[in-house]
Amino acid sequence: MSDENRKEEFKINSEELMEKLKAIIKEGNARKVTIKGKDGNEIISFPVTVGVAGIVLAPVFAAVATIAALATECTIVIER
């Protein structure tokens, strides 16, 4: 896999979802984030661009918070 299209996966529980997502965005080197449910189906996917302000991601954070409340375990896939 080339550095241009590197993917990482993290299996986490719902309590860690928001913290992990904020850390990924803060790092600033992710291009796209996908959250999958326990069964492996994609729940939400969104692009992350350099310089994205918190106001732009507010609706995404609201959706992720809802997912965290409903899911017990999920997988975050990060494209760098």
C-alpha positions, 0 to 999 in steps of 0.5 A: 500500500502506498503512502498516498492511500494508506488506511488505518482501522481502529476498533473502539467502543462508543465511549471512546468514539468522540475522543478518537475522532477529535484526535484524528482531526487534530492530527490534521493528516487524515483525508477521509474518515469512515465509521462502520458498525459492529456488523461492518456496514458503513454508518457515516463517511466524511472528508476531512480537509486541512484547515477545517474549522470546528463550525464546519464539523459541528453537524458531523460531531452531532451525527457521531454523538448519536452513533456513539449513543446507539452503538456499542462497538464500531470501527473507524477507518482513516484514509491518509 
